[in-house]
């Protein structure tokens, strides 16, 4: 159990350090997947299958991170359109 947790912490740290050239959505997808895999592995280890828990948690986390990233992109786009419309009306 301790080895799994240490390995996941190292993997998450490396994943987060590698986000420099990515878009915000890509960063959120990767971070969500890493956090989901860590949480899934911990819950899976308690339930008896850390690997299956990590796989399920990673998939769910990546999906959630992607959806959140797309939501934030849409929010930013709407803000920018409103800002541009306000600048044009002056």
C-alpha positions in Angstrom: 0.0 0.0 0.0 2.8 2.5 0.9 4.7 1.7 -2.3 1.6 2.3 -4.4 1.0 5.7 -2.7 4.6 6.8 -3.2 4.5 5.7 -6.8 1.3 7.7 -7.4 2.7 10.8 -5.8 5.8 10.6 -8.0 3.7 10.0 -11.1 1.4 12.9 -10.3 4.3 15.2 -9.6 5.9 14.4 -12.9 2.6 14.8 -14.8 2.0 18.2 -13.3 5.6 19.3 -14.1 5.1 18.4 -17.7 2.1 20.7 -18.3 4.1 23.7 -19.4 3.3 23.6 -23.2 -0.3 22.4 -22.9 -3.5 24.3 -23.2 -5.6 24.9 -20.1 -8.0 22.0 -21.2 -5.2 19.6 -21.7 -3.7 20.5 -18.3 -7.1 20.0 -16.6 -7.6 16.7 -18.4 -4.2 15.4 -17.4 -4.5 16.7 -13.8 -8.0 15.2 -13.5 -6.7 11.8 -14.7 -3.8 11.8 -12.4 -5.8 12.8 -9.4 -8.6 10.3 -10.3 -6.0 7.5 -10.7 -4.5 8.3 -7.3 -7.9 8.4 -5.6 -9.0 5.3 -7.4 -5.9 3.4 -6.5 -6.3 4.3 -2.8 -9.9 3.2 -2.8 -9.1 0.2 -4.9 -6.4 -0.9 -2.6 -8.8 -0.8 0.3 -11.3 -2.8 -1.7 -8.7 -5.3 -3.0 -7.8 -4.1 -6.5 -5.6 -1.0 -6.7 -5.0 -1.4 -10.4 -8.6 -1.6 -11.3 -9.4 1.4 -9.0 -6.6 3.4 -10.6 -7.9 2.7 -14.1 -11.5 3.6 -13.3 -10.5 6.6 -11.3 -8.1 7.8 -14.0 -10.7 7.5 -16.7 -13.4 9.3 -14.7 -10.9 12.0 -13.6 -9.7 12.6 -17.1 -13.3 12.8 -18.4 -14.2 15.3 -15.6 -11.1 17.3 -16.2 -11.8 17.5 -19.9 -15.4 18.6 -19.4 -14.4 21.2 -16.8 -11.7 22.5 -19.2 -14.2 22.9 -22.0 -16.6 24.7 -19.6 -13.9 27.2 -18.7 -13.0 27.7 -22.4 -16.6 28.5 -23.1 -16.9 30.8 -20.2 -13.7 32.7 -21.3 -15.0 32.9 -24.8 -18.3 34.4 -23.7 -16.5 36.9 -21.5 -14.2 37.9 -24.3 -17.2 38.4 -26.7 -19.0 40.6 -24.2 -15.8 42.6 -23.6 -15.2 43.1 -27.3 -18.9 44.1 -27.8 -18.5 46.6 -25.0 -15.3 48.1 -26.5 -17.0 48.5 -29.9 -20.0 50.4 -28.5 -17.8 53.1 -27.0 
